[in-house]
Amino acid sequence: RPPGISCRNGDLANCQADFPINTSVTLSATTGIRIAAGIWDSPCNGTGPCVLPLAKPLTVTIHFAGAACNNNDWCWLNPFPPKNDLHSVWGSGPSDVWAVGAQGIILHWDGAVWHGMSAVTNNALASVWGSGPNDVWAAGEKGTVLHWDGMSWSPVNVSSAADLYSIWGSGPSDVWIVGYNGTVLNWNGNTWSRPPVGTDALFGLWGSSSRDIWIGTSYGGFLHRTGSSWDTVSFLNSYTIYDLWGSNFKNVWSVGSQGQIGRFNGDTWAP
């Protein structure tokens, strides 16, 4: 208000107008098919109407957030981002961040707004990791594995129905996924393999390289890959180790149930 600007479908010719000086202009954004919200940039902010007293020429920027749609083409429009539980986050940089969670939700941060992605699955996603902006993996319940190639997400058959809990890789040709009932999956860039490591639930996963990988278990110990073999390392019996992170092979941290925190110094684990 007043009439004069009506932008849609990239029609930039109608995205500008002249008004008498000191006119108060109100700009409003409306949602549409697969568009969840319009988010204003400076000099306005938020998603509500943008009110501008025109004392001088102004340019206003708006970012349109894509809706999160399930694989039945139902889209969440309001509030946005959706209120689904989010379980994992990973990014290649400040303008490329992914979050995944319940009911197969996938959100992407482009440096300005969160966008909902069209769902590939309704299964919950527990973990997301990538080697770069055009190579991102997500995994979750019932053996669900998804891959982003820079253009779209697609399902990947890994021949497993186990719930999957964590992903890590040393690069695009060395990706690891762990989960329930001793499930360990490895992508070598061409095929998936499943090394036998036991039947315990496996949660946390991190490595300093393809020859030094740690997996947290449900019984308080670790599986440790050195070279091409796996060893069992005892630590905190009866505690579940949910996550792992390290800066190098001599500085690895674990967190688990009942507030347990552990650190590996290159030789031994200690609380």
Solvent accessible surface area in square Angstrom, and as a share of the most:
residue,aa,sasa,rsa
1,R,192,0.70
2,P,54,0.34
3,P,128,0.81
4,G,51,0.49
5,I,62,0.31
6,S,68,0.44
7,C,64,0.38
8,R,172,0.63
9,N,153,0.78
10,G,67,0.64
11,D,52,0.27
12,L,139,0.69
13,A,79,0.62
14,N,74,0.38
15,C,50,0.30
16,Q,137,0.61
17,A,43,0.33
18,D,144,0.74
19,F,44,0.18
20,P,102,0.64
21,I,127,0.64
22,N,113,0.58
23,T,30,0.17
24,S,65,0.42
25,V,6,0.03
26,T,18,0.11
27,L,31,0.15
28,S,77,0.50
29,A,33,0.25
30,T,115,0.67
31,T,72,0.42
32,G,35,0.34
33,I,162,0.82
34,R,94,0.34
35,I,53,0.27
36,A,3,0.02
37,A,14,0.11
38,G,6,0.06
39,I,48,0.24
40,W,22,0.08
41,D,63,0.32
42,S,86,0.55
43,P,71,0.45
44,C,16,0.09
45,N,127,0.65
46,G,36,0.35
47,T,82,0.48
48,G,37,0.36
49,P,94,0.59
50,C,3,0.02
51,V,91,0.53
52,L,13,0.07
53,P,96,0.60
54,L,31,0.16
55,A,67,0.52
56,K,136,0.58
57,P,132,0.83
58,L,73,0.36
59,T,116,0.68
60,V,35,0.20
61,T,61,0.35
62,I,45,0.23
63,H,51,0.23
64,F,95,0.40
65,A,0,0.00
66,G,14,0.14
67,A,5,0.04
68,A,12,0.09
69,C,4,0.02
70,N,49,0.25
71,N,73,0.37
72,N,101,0.52
73,D,102,0.53
74,W,196,0.69
75,C,43,0.26
76,W,95,0.33
77,L,70,0.35
78,N,127,0.65
79,P,63,0.40
80,F,38,0.16
81,P,51,0.32
82,P,7,0.05
83,K,139,0.59
84,N,29,0.15
85,D,97,0.50
86,L,87,0.43
87,H,93,0.41
88,S,26,0.17
89,V,101,0.58
90,W,47,0.16
91,G,34,0.32
92,S,53,0.34
93,G,30,0.28
94,P,123,0.78
95,S,66,0.43
96,D,20,0.10
97,V,32,0.19
98,W,1,0.00
99,A,6,0.05
100,V,0,0.00
101,G,0,0.00
102,A,24,0.18
103,Q,123,0.55
104,G,0,0.00
105,I,12,0.06
106,I,1,0.00
107,L,3,0.01
108,H,33,0.15
109,W,69,0.24
110,D,57,0.30
111,G,38,0.36
112,A,40,0.31
113,V,3,0.01
114,W,70,0.25
115,H,43,0.19
116,G,8,0.08
117,M,42,0.19
118,S,61,0.40
119,A,14,0.11
120,V,40,0.23
121,T,16,0.09
122,N,73,0.37
123,N,37,0.19
124,A,27,0.21
125,L,0,0.00
126,A,31,0.24
127,S,10,0.06
128,V,8,0.04
129,W,30,0.11
130,G,4,0.04
131,S,47,0.31
132,G,15,0.15
133,P,74,0.47
134,N,99,0.51
135,D,24,0.12
136,V,0,0.00
137,W,10,0.03
138,A,0,0.00
139,A,0,0.00
140,G,0,0.00
141,E,60,0.27
142,K,134,0.57
143,G,9,0.08
144,T,15,0.09
145,V,2,0.01
146,L,1,0.01
147,H,38,0.17
148,W,28,0.10
149,D,77,0.40
150,G,24,0.23
151,M,165,0.74
152,S,61,0.39
153,W,20,0.07
154,S,52,0.34
155,P,99,0.62
156,V,39,0.22
157,N,129,0.66
158,V,10,0.06
159,S,99,0.64
160,S,23,0.15
161,A,86,0.67
162,A,18,0.14
163,D,53,0.28
164,L,1,0.00
165,Y,65,0.25
166,S,14,0.09
167,I,11,0.06
168,W,26,0.09
169,G,6,0.06
170,S,56,0.36
171,G,15,0.14
172,P,84,0.53
173,S,68,0.44
174,D,23,0.12
175,V,0,0.00
176,W,6,0.02
177,I,0,0.00
178,V,0,0.00
179,G,0,0.00
180,Y,125,0.48
181,N,74,0.38
182,G,5,0.04
183,T,0,0.00
184,V,0,0.00
185,L,3,0.01
186,N,20,0.10
187,W,49,0.17
188,N,80,0.41
189,G,28,0.27
190,N,123,0.63
191,T,82,0.48
192,W,46,0.16
193,S,62,0.40
194,R,121,0.44
195,P,31,0.20
196,P,131,0.83
197,V,31,0.18
198,G,47,0.45
199,T,103,0.60
200,D,62,0.32
201,A,17,0.13
202,L,2,0.01
203,F,40,0.17
204,G,0,0.00
205,L,8,0.04
206,W,27,0.09
207,G,4,0.04
208,S,46,0.30
209,S,47,0.30
210,S,40,0.26
211,R,157,0.57
212,D,21,0.11
213,I,0,0.00
214,W,2,0.01
215,I,0,0.00
216,G,0,0.00
217,T,1,0.00
218,S,40,0.26
219,Y,69,0.26
220,G,0,0.00
221,G,0,0.00
222,F,0,0.00
223,L,12,0.06
224,H,24,0.11
225,R,41,0.15
226,T,61,0.35
227,G,12,0.12
228,S,93,0.60
229,S,59,0.38
230,W,50,0.18
231,D,71,0.37
232,T,91,0.53
233,V,41,0.24
234,S,86,0.56
235,F,37,0.15
236,L,29,0.14
237,N,108,0.55
238,S,95,0.61
239,Y,55,0.21
240,T,24,0.14
241,I,4,0.02
242,Y,117,0.45
243,D,76,0.39
244,L,10,0.05
245,W,149,0.52
246,G,5,0.05
247,S,66,0.42
248,N,69,0.36
249,F,110,0.46
250,K,115,0.49
251,N,29,0.15
252,V,0,0.00
253,W,101,0.36
254,S,3,0.02
255,V,71,0.41
256,G,16,0.15
257,S,28,0.18
258,Q,152,0.68
259,G,66,0.63
260,Q,43,0.19
261,I,95,0.48
262,G,1,0.01
263,R,109,0.40
264,F,21,0.09
265,N,84,0.43
266,G,25,0.24
267,D,121,0.63
268,T,84,0.49
269,W,27,0.09
270,A,50,0.39
271,P,124,0.78
